[in-house]
């Protein structure tokens, strides 16, 4: 008999690695003075993916998300990802 699966929610936040050119972040940063905003620097633009995973336990669900983030949702040569468990 198999263990019933539970659902677990996660968010994967993907951003460019430090030192990697971020043209979107640069464009946003250059636009800030036109909006009357000052004192903002180091803008980096990334993406966020939210998902639900069915698994036997939280550790198994997290392992699935780590595999997905490392192999599909991010480019490990140019990007970093952080997995966040959602309530």
C-alpha positions in Angstrom: 0.0 0.0 0.0 1.4 3.4 -0.9 1.5 6.4 1.3 -1.1 9.0 0.4 0.3 12.1 -1.2 0.0 15.6 0.2 0.2 18.9 -1.6 3.0 21.3 -1.0 3.3 24.9 -2.4 6.6 26.4 -3.4 8.0 29.5 -5.2 11.2 29.4 -7.2 12.9 32.8 -7.5 15.4 33.0 -10.3 17.9 35.9 -10.7 21.0 36.6 -12.7 24.2 35.6 -10.9 26.3 38.5 -9.5 28.6 39.8 -12.3 26.3 38.6 -15.1 24.9 41.4 -17.3 21.3 42.2 -16.5 19.9 44.4 -19.2 16.4 44.5 -17.7 17.7 45.5 -14.4 19.8 48.2 -16.0 16.9 49.6 -18.0 14.7 49.8 -14.8 17.5 51.5 -12.9 18.1 54.1 -15.7 14.3 54.9 -15.7 14.1 55.6 -12.0 15.2 59.3 -12.2 12.5 60.0 -14.8 10.0 58.9 -12.2 11.5 61.2 -9.6 13.0 58.3 -7.7 16.5 58.6 -6.3 18.8 56.5 -4.0 18.0 53.2 -5.7 20.8 51.1 -7.2 21.8 47.5 -7.9 18.5 46.7 -9.6 18.3 43.0 -10.7 15.3 41.6 -12.6 14.4 38.0 -12.3 11.3 35.8 -12.4 9.2 33.9 -9.9 7.5 30.6 -10.5 4.9 29.3 -8.0 3.8 25.6 -8.1 2.1 22.9 -6.2 3.8 19.5 -5.8 2.1 16.3 -4.7 4.5 14.1 -2.7 4.6 11.7 0.3 6.3 14.3 2.5 7.8 17.9 2.5 11.3 16.6 1.9 10.3 14.6 -1.2 8.4 17.6 -2.6 11.4 19.9 -2.0 13.6 17.5 -3.8 11.3 17.6 -6.8 11.3 21.4 -6.8 15.1 21.6 -6.5 15.5 19.3 -9.5 13.0 21.3 -11.5 14.6 24.6 -10.6 18.2 23.4 -11.3 17.4 21.6 -14.6 14.5 23.5 -16.2 13.7 26.8 -14.5 17.2 28.3 -14.3 20.3 28.3 -16.4 23.0 27.3 -13.9 25.8 29.1 -15.8 24.1 32.4 -15.5 21.4 32.3 -12.9 20.8 31.5 -9.2 17.6 30.2 -7.8 16.1 30.1 -4.3 13.3 27.8 -3.4 10.7 29.2 -0.9 8.1 27.1 0.8 4.7 28.8 0.8 2.2 28.5 3.6 
